[in-house]
Structures are given as structure tokens and as C-alpha cells.
């Protein structure tokens, strides 16, 4: 039986008591490893003075864990430097924030070489190797250079920009050419697939044949596998959280009373559009003063990468914008915006999602964005909220029944908030049921099994996004009646009519002559 070897930048170790988010990627990978029997290799998250020359695997159940520490110099160059100050902004189309140094690039390549040296003694001839994300792009090439012939796959969790953006990175041709060392490259969306293949053709002279790309003697398949969540588990978590009235849900609900809640949940990262989202909510309240005192925005934004200057500045800006808007628009008994910079458990988040009438998910650029899917999964099927989703999130290509917006246009996002709050129940139900069917039929188990089947060489459809299977029916206590029928489009208020097309947008009435973002 084949053994699965997963390689990721960070590995959570059970015996260290490290928390793994329920339903998250780590859980999916651990489940796949337990099913096949496998090895999980990567960085421990710790630093030591000297680099390790070997690793000592530790077995837990069917999964063997093998972790290595980094030196502080490696953490600075490989992780904080090239991965997070060069590749991360570049992959998110933010050339102005991209910082490149040859020292950081050398450190990045050095860590990938050391990972290859440490991993090879642990490999068996029939292992299937699955490497994850931008920290480890050249790892397969390093393994091939040392004679590894196993099937090796890669999954890229964030966007991949077009050649004219990626090509701005020094040594971009060299780095992108290493992708040919993989047998299967998984991306989040067909657009990412096209960008990667286009980059390989333009920057290193690869030849394309459909979704196959040849460079030298190697041929890689590039295909979209949109990642999902454990929908049923998250739905149950939301129901239990509300029933138990967990402390965060209770503390949030009590001050609201009958007021409506708009929620945003993101890491404090410039790709998430948090500052622009706060400004858009302020625009909504200015343009529609009748909603003042009736609705509030809760933005949960736990800090990340606090030793990177751009993130420190983002932290300051978000506080400044929220303070300015609250001072200008708030009342003695109502604070329009609350920004909470701490992490919450998935149980608490699921309950907050279920309480919120609007989920505001407006990243400037995102590979997929699982918050959008979690918000849908958490909703009460009898009285669901409305998802507002950035057209630049990968999830927009799957979740077309959300209100799709351009996050760079604060007026458009403001009008989408008004539309969502005014949307009739029948329309909310229609949209929710289609969204739920989509996320339940393309959940995390579907993603894992489809990718591993393709990596194992099993015959699956070659299209970029495999059509979802038949979803399980969603249990609902909703009775048939007027509210169970979709409203006729010509009887809905103009702002409540559904968007049309994959990237259709909510039109902003405040800007009647502005071009649609669709």
C-alpha cells in the first residue's frame, strides 16, 4: 500500500499540545495521512543555534512526524525575508510591497536544500510526496537533483500572478522553472492555472499542451483543485455554539440586542482589505443614515507576522480608521465598528457567523478564502444571512450566489451592505441553498481525495474544476409556504435582485454612472 509523505512549512506536533484548528487544512492532511499511513515533515516552528544534520521521526498512531528547527539566520532569510517579504506580496499582486535581497533568496534556497537532504533518508521507493505552498517551491527540484524518482505533487494555497507580475522578481525564470520537477501542480482556480502555465512558457521557454507543460525532459500537469472545508462538522459546531451560548457569542449578542450584525474575520494582513472594508462600512453609514444605531460591524483580526514592518503599519492604520469612524458616526449607546485583535476558537467563530446577518469577506486578492465557506456553513437554514464576497477571492468562482463586489470600490461595497440588509427572506433562502449545495459537494474530503487520486495516477477528468457531485440535502425545519418560493425578479427591489454571471457585481446606486465591476 502506498505511503503518503506530506511536506509543509510548519508541522503541528500532537505531543507538544499544539492546537490544530478543527476542520482546517491540518486536520484534512492528518486524516489523509492516517488513512494511507504516512509521514509529515517540516519546520518545528522553533530556532536553534546550529542547523540539525538529521531528524528523529516520532510516531503517533499511523502518522510519523519528522520536524527540524531553523537557525535564526534561516528564519530571517527563508521565512521572514524571501517567503513573506518577496513571494507573499508578489503572489498577491502587490509589487510595491515586494522586497528582494540576494541574501534572502540564498537563504530560501538553502533551507529547501536542507529540507531535501533531511527528507531523503526517510523516504521509501513507493512513497507519494505532497508538498505544500510557496515556502517550498524549489523542493521537488532539489529532491530530483538527488535522485528521487517518486511521484511528487505540489499544492499552491495562494494566488499565482501573471508572468508580467511574477517576472518582476529577480531570478523569477530560475524559480518558476523548478515547478517542472513536480508531476502534479494543484492551484486554487483556473485563472491561477493559466497564470502559472503562462509564466512557465514566457519566462523559461516551457511548452504547453493543454494543462500539461513540458520543460526539458520533465512534464507536469497543472490543474485547479479548489479547496473546501468540513461543512457538516462546521455546521454542527455553529449549532452547538449558539445553543451553549458560548462566552464570545453571549458577549457579542447582549450589547447588540435587536441590532443587526455584519462580521469580518481575517488575519491582520494587507491582502485581506481590512482598512478598505472599514472605510466601506463608514461610507454605508454616511450614505444611509437611517441605519445608524441599527447595525454594527465586528471585525476580528488577530495579528500576524508582527516582526514585519508592513504588518505593524497595517495594525496602526486599522486602529486609526476604526477610531476616526467611531468618533464621527457613533452615539453614546452605539459603537458602529468594533475591531478585535485576538484569535477566537472555531466554536466561537462559528457561533458569531451564525448570529451575523451579513458576512463581509472582501480581500483585495485571495487564493480561495475559507472564511466565505465557513460563513455559509454556519448559517441557520431557516433564516440565513447574506455573504458579500470579493471578486478577487478564489471562492468567487464557486460562490456566484453571494453578492460579488469590487473591494477597491468602497461605494460598491457600501451598497452591497445595504442590499444584503434589505434582502427579502425568500431571496436569502434561494441564495443560501445554492451556496450550501456547492460547498457541501466540494468539501475538504472531496478536495483531498480528488488531488490524491490525480497524484496517484488514477484516471480523473482533466478539466480544471471538476464538477461537484450530488450534494446531500440540507436538513431544514422551514415549512412550505410563501417564504419557500423564490421571489420573481421583477418584484424585488432593484438592489435586491440577484447578480448574473460568474463575476456579476452589485451595482452601486450612489454611483449610477460608474462602470460595473463585473
Order of alpha helices (4+ residues) and beta strands (2+ residues): beta-alpha-beta-beta-beta-alpha-alpha-beta-alpha-beta-alpha-alpha-beta-alpha-beta-beta-beta-alpha-alpha-beta-alpha-beta-alpha-beta-alpha-beta-alpha-beta-beta-alpha-alpha-alpha
